[in-house]
Amino acid sequence: MASKTTECKACKKEVSKTAKTCPHCGEKRPGTKPGDTAKGCLVFLVIGIIFAIGLTFCSDEDPDKDRSIMAGIQCQHVVKEYLKSPATADFPFGPPVQRLNKSDYRLDSYVDAQNGFGATTRTTFRCDIQYKGGDPANLASWSVLAMEID
């Protein structure tokens, strides 16, 4: 079992390891040895470096990452803005999104939705969208390059 006491660095008398001052001589932090603070700083620095490396490898900011699925979802959000009754929008499941380059995507698809008279009609569209960076789930992280709705 580890001892709960240590020797005061100033007067060399026995004190508690958790004492803020030595009860014998008044020395501040009597149980702290000269290298203890440096060791603590070194451990903190190493943990910080490991954490920073982990954040770098886990970041979603990889410019080569394929965000085709999210591009398709964002295009659907934009198309809904053009509809008379966006709540009735029914898009096909998983239409193929073309990746044009590292950040540009194209979705050629359709949506079934009610028109102004309540009749469900099919509308085709082409959406070209570009990922600008940031949270891919946020529409503000995307720019619509072109939108064609028939």
N, C-alpha and C positions, 0 to 999 in steps of 0.2 A: 504494500500500500504506500502511496506517495506521501511524503511529509507535507504537512500544512504550514510548516515554518521554514524560514531561511535565515541566513546571516545578513545583518544590516551591512551595507557596503561602506558605511562611514565608521560606525563604532564597533562593528563585528559582533554585536550581541544578537541573540535570537529574537526574531520578529515574525509575525504572520505574513504569509506570502501576499495576502490581499490588503495589507496595511498601507494607507496613503502616506502616513508619516511614522517615523520610528518613535515609539513611546519613551525611549531612553535618551536619544540625542536630538530628535526633531527633524532628522533628515527626510526630505521628500522622496517618496517612492523608494523606500529602503531595500526592498527585495529585488529591484531591477538591476540587472547586471549591465555593464556598458554595451555589450553586443546585442542585448534583447531587442531594443528598438530597431536596430538595423535589420535583424532577422525578420521582425514583423513587417517592416517595409518591403523587404525582398519577397516575402511570401505574398503580400498584397499585390506587388508588381507582377509576379509570375501569374497569379490568378487573373489579373486584369488582361494580360497579354493573351492568355488562353481564351478568355471570354471574347476578346476582340477578334481573334482568329475564327472562333466559332461563328460569330455574327457575319463575318465576311463570307464564309462558305454556306451559310444558311440564308443569305439575303435573296430576296425575290427580284433583285435588280439585274440579274444575269441578262445581258442584251441578246444572247443567243437562245434564250428559253422560248419554247413554242407556246404562245398564249392563244392558240386558235379557238379553243372552247370559250374562253372568256371574251374573245373578239366577237364570236357569234352571239353570245348573250348580250353584249353591249349594243350590237347592231339591232337586236330585237327591241331593246329599250328605246332606241332612236326611232324605229319604225312605228312603235306605238304612239309616238307624239303626232304622227300624221293621220292617225285613224280617228273616225268619228266616235267610235265606241271602243276605246283601248282595253277595257275590262273584258271584252268578248274575244280578244285576240287569241288565236289558236295557231301556233307555229308547228311545223313538222318536227319530229324528234330527231335531233342530231344531224341537221343538214351539214354537208361538208363545207368547211371554211378553207379557202385557199390562203396559204402564207405566201405573200408576194415577195417579201424580203424580211430582214430581221425584225422590223416593227410594223409593217403594213400587212393588212389582211383584207380579204374580199369574201363576202357572203352573197351568193345568188340563191334566192329562196322565194317562199311565198308565205302569206298569212291569210287565214280565214277569219273574218270578223264581220260584225253587223255594220251595215251602212246606215245612213240617216233615216231610212224607212224601216229599219229593223230586220231587213233581209240579210242573210249571211252571204258574203261574196268572197271570192278568192282574189287576192292582189299579189302580183309578183313584184319583187324588188331586188335591187343590187345595192349593197352597202360596202363602201371602201372605208376602212377605219385604220387609224394609226395609234399604236401604244406610245405615249409620251414619257412614261415613267411614273413611279409611285404605286399606289395600291391598285392592282388590275381590276379589282371588284368595284372600284369607284369610277363612275362615268367621266368624272373630271380628269382622269388619267388617260383619256382617249380623245382623239380628234377625228371627226368625220371628214374624210377627204372628198367623198362623193356619195350622193344618195339618189338613186333612180327608182321611182315608184310608178308602176303602171296603173 
